[in-house]
Amino acid sequence: MQQLGDLRGLRELCLTTNGIALHRKLEAMVEHGLTGINLCLDTLDPWQFQIMTRRKGFDAVMRSINRVYDLNKHGAGIRLKINCVVMRGINDGEILPFVEITREHDVEVRFIEYMPFDGNKWSQGKMFTYGEMLSVIREKHPTLHKVVDYKSDTSKTWKKPGYLGQIGFITSMTHNFWRSSNRLRITNDGNLKVCLFGNSEVSLRDILRESNAGQPIDESAYATLKASLLAGSNQALVESMASTDSKLLETIGLNVKRKKEEHAALVN
């Protein structure tokens, strides 16, 4: 994270986490440039948490959340978003308690429609829709009002007057945002992925390794490449790196264009 935080021109550095170990590392992360946290939490009941996650850890997650609150009181400025996947018959009765989190804390609680992912045994019956969630909340909080969304937002944002925080809805099943999404993802093995749901990936790793004869670029290889470039003693390497940069830009650009036109071949 320190290396990421030192990147020139980086304005935001956000982390997605289950929060279990976050409280132990949070201060160091903030020191190295962390600006935002997306924390996944589907229940506020410790026993239900253990059933849903198949592990203990609810208290650790709450310690992490409270630690964010404490650091923000001292000016850390961490933008906290708590993501809750709502499932019918499992945690749909906890929507209002999650909304109450926003009463005293400047946090965004985002309710997510249950989506099909590999291994989650998705079923239509479990899906609790955006409209249903909103109805539950507005019955209790009739003054809830819509907040203007930015073009790049993936959630629909609402706010209860007098509450410090706000709530959002990620409506990927009933009101999807695929065609307006501007997200690109790089997997941990170096592949560019233009859509969370799409299977299409393009290897950036292979392009980067061309400047090192196809071999992995570890710290030692990186130091050697950097020294050669700074010294200007290896014209072939300089030309190879320039070619690599050009190819990376072209590859990313083509995939961004494809995302805009087809959204990774995913159509409504």
N, C-alpha and C positions, 0 to 999 in steps of 0.2 A: 504494500500500500504506500510506503514511503516513496518508492520509485514512481508509482502512478501519480502521487501528489506533486512530485517534482516536474511532471511533464509541462512543457511550455504551452501556455494558452488554455490549459484545462481550467474550466470554470466550476464544474461540479464533479464531485466524486461520491457516488452513492453505493450502498451495500444492501443486498437482499439477504436476509438471515432468518433463521428460526428463533434467534435470540437466546438460546440456551447458554452459550459461552460468551455472549457479547459483553456482559457487564465486566468481565475480567480484562477485556482488551479495548474497551471503548475509548478511554482517555488517550491511549497511545494512538489510536486511529484518528481521533480528532486532531491531535498534534500534527499528524502527517497529512492532513487535508480533507478528512471525511466531512462531507456537508449534508448528507441525507441518508436515511435508513428506511428501507421497506421491510417491515417485520411481519412474518406470517403467523397468525394466531387465529384459530377457528373456534375457540371456546374460551369462556372465562371461568369455567368450572374445572377444578383440578382433577377430579375423577374422570370427567369426560375427556379431558386433555390426554390422560393416560390411555384411555380406550382408543381415541382417534389416532394418536401418534405411536402407540405401542411402546411408550417409554415414559419414565418420570421426567420432570423438568419444568413443570408449570411455575414453581416458585422462582426458578432461575430466570425464566422468561420475564416474569414480573419485576425481578430485580433489575434486569436490563432496561425495561421500559422506565422504571423509576429513576434509574441512573441517567437516562437521557433527559428526563424532566429536570433533575438536579443540575446537570451541566448547562442546560439551557437557561436556568435561573441565573447562572453566572456568565451568560453571554456567549455560549458555544454556538448557538444558532443552527442546531441540527434540525433539519426538516424530517419529522417522523411521520411515516404512513404505516398504519396497521391494516394488513390485508386479511380479510375474513371470507373464506369460501362458504357460502350459505347452502346447506343441503336439507331438503325437506325431511322432516321427521328425525333429524339428527341435531341440528343446531339452529333451526329457524326460529326457535323460541328465545334465542339470545340476541336478536337484532336490537331490541330496545336497550338492553344493558350495554351493548357496544356503543350505541349512540350516546349514552350518558358519559362515556369517556371524554367526549368532546366538550362537555360542560365546563370543566375546570382546566382543561389542557389544550394548548395550541397544537393539535394533532389532527391528521386526516384519517378517519376510519373509512376504509374502502371495502364495500361489499361486492363480492365477485360471484357471478353466476357459475354454477357448477359446470365444468367443461370436460370433454373427453380427452384424457391423456392415457398413454400406454400404461396399463397396470392398475388404473384406478377403478376398474369395474363400473364404468359410467352407465347410468340408466336414466331415461327420461323422467322416471318417477321421482328421482332425487332432486331434479332441478327446481329451484325456487326462483322465479323470474324477477327481473327488475321491477316490473309493475306491481308484483305482489309485495316485494320488500318495501317499495315506496308507500304502498297503501297501509302497511303495518305501521310505518313510522308516522305518516301524516295523520292517522287516526289518533295517535297520542300527541303529536306535535303539529297541529293544523297550520301554524305560522311558518313552517319549513318552506324555504324559498330557494329557487334555482340560482346558482352563481354562474356568471359568464365563463364558459370554458375557452381555453386557448386552443388554437388550431391543432397543436401537437398533443393535446391531452388524450389519454386513453380512457379516462373516466368522466362520468357526468357528475358534477359537483353540486351539492346542496348545503344549505346552512340554516341552523336554528338561531333566530335572533337571541342575543344575550349569551350564547355559547362561544367559548374561545376558539374551538376547533370547528371542523366541518366534516361532512360525510361525502363519500363518492361511491359511484356504482360502475363497475366494470362489466359491461353488458355484452360480452363476447358471443352469446348465443342468440339473444333476441334482438339486439340493436348493435350489430358488430361494428367495429371501428377499423376494420382491416384496410379499407381503401384510403383512410386518412392517416394511418399509422406511419410515422417517420422513423421507426426503430430499426436499427441494425444490430445484430448480435454476433460476437465472435466466440466460438466454443473454446473450451479449454485445450483442445487439440489443434487450434489454429484455423478452423473453418469459418467462413463468413456465412451467416444464416440471415435471410431477409425477412423471414416470417416464423413466428413461434410455432405455428401449426404446420408449416410446410416441411417436406422432407428434403428439399433441395439445399445443398450446401456447396460452397466453392472454397477450395483450399488456398488460403493466404500463406500458410506455412511453407508449402512447396515453393512458392514464388520467393519468399524471403531466403530460403536455404540455397537458392541458385547462386547467391554471392559467396557461399561457403562450400562450393562443390557438392551441393546437395546434402551436406551433413548438418545435424542440429547445431544451432548457434547457442552454445552455452556461454557462461560468463567469460571463460578463457578465450573462446573464439571471438566473442564480441569485443573484448579488449584488444585483440590482435587486429581485427578489422578497423576499429576506431583509430588505433595508433597509425596504421598504414594510411588511412584517409587523411588524418591530420598532418602527417609528414609529406603527403603528396608524392610518395616514392613509388607507388604502384599504379601506373596509369590504367592498366587493365582492370584493376580492382575498382578504381574510380568510375570507369565506364560501365562496369558490371553493376555497381550500386546505382548509378543513374538509370540504367536500364531496368533494374528491379523496382525503383521508385515509380518509374513511368508505367510499368506493367501493373503494379499495385493500384495506382490511381485509375488506370483504365479498367481493371477488373472490378474495383469497387464502384466506379461510375456506371458501368454497364449494368451491374446488379441493382443499383439504386434506381436506374431508369426502368428496369424490369419490374421492380417493386411498385413504382408509380403506375406503370401501365397495367400490370396483371396481378400485382401483389403475390408474387411467387407462384403464379399459376393457380392461385386460390380464388375462385369466383363464387359469387352468391348464387 
